Amino acid sequence: MTCEECRSDLALYAGGQLPAAEDSAVAEHLGGCADCRRELDEEITFSRQVHNATVPFRQAILRIEERVASEALPGGRVPGRLRAAAGRALSARRTLAAGLALCILVAVVLIFRGPGRELDRVSSWAVDHFPLIDQTHSIHGDARTVRLWFKEHHQIDVVPPREADYTALAGCKMAEIDSEPAPLLRFEGKDTSAVFMLPVRFRNIAGSGAGTFRKGEYVIRVWSEEGVPYLRIVRDAAPGT
């Protein structure tokens, strides 16, 4: 099972709604994939937030229905005028509740699925994959050299960042994020750094105002050039200074 296939089933898996065979396949994949386990944690948190946000509205509708039931005539009949008024009130309240719930849902999505959340996930992935710089294939040259290397060795077209000192280029390696190519460039200098060329779908994190920030003992910079996102990561030799 690929990461993409696993993540398409995470909502059903979290709710215990998958058939036994698919449930076992997802569980097996999660056992060996830290990225998908983080995605599952986010899915569970997201579901809880949506549930909690809509509780007041569901309770309000229930109170209205209970009030109508309490004023029913013997035999369960509701007076015509009361029934019509209650129906209009209930319809209006349900419409309002649905609208408010939708607004809250959108807000929750923006909070838990927005660029900030994605940036945290991608930066965690970069920290986990930083050790790949020790496995890079030696290469020296410029952006054209990088393009030719990946075309020859992995049959993919890459767009190397212009904002890079290619005199310090020391190696290349193919990495993956969510089963998509994320080519790695190694740069030597005062500190050894890795630059990941991220899939275009991550361009939103580069526009989230992240800039340069710290994650544990690493310093990370995210930026984009003409819609192509890049992530540079370097281990800080003196964190906290």
Helices and strands as residue ranges (DSSP letters): H 3-8, H 10-14, H 20-32, H 34-70, G 74-76, H 80-113, H 115-129, G 130-135, E 137-138, H 143-154, G 166-168, E 169-173, E 176-177, E 180-181, E 184-187, E 193-197, G 200-202, H 203-206, E 212-215, E 218-225, E 228-235
